[in-house]
Amino acid sequence: IKPEIKPLLRADATKNRDFKHSTILTKELRTACKQLKDHPNIIVRRSDKSNTFVVLNRTDYKAKFDEILSDQKKFSRITRNPTAALKTKVNKLIGAVNKNKQEK
């Protein structure tokens, strides 16, 4: 990649928009992106540390993902969705804070 185009690619990668409207991706690059995305053995993910993308073997990615999730020191399997209970607790906390503000 030419050095002068790297900042443009990074800026473009941070925008949530359709490839068809990209000002820097040529038709050939859009086609290549679609082929990578549609390939059954490849997975494309945004990098954790920068505004770049990584192309990974799907089998390797799934194996590493499963390995990480199987670490019982970091994760535990849940039997029910905790969202409703957490939402109730958060709403009660917000209500209490708002009540305290009104009393002051």
Buried (B, 14 or more C-beta within 10 A) or exposed (E): EEEEEEEBBEEBEEEEEEBEEBEEBEEEEBEEBEEEEEEEEBBEEEEEEEEEEEEBEEEEBEEEEEEEEEEEEEEEEEEEEEEEEEEEEEEEEEEEEEEEEEEE
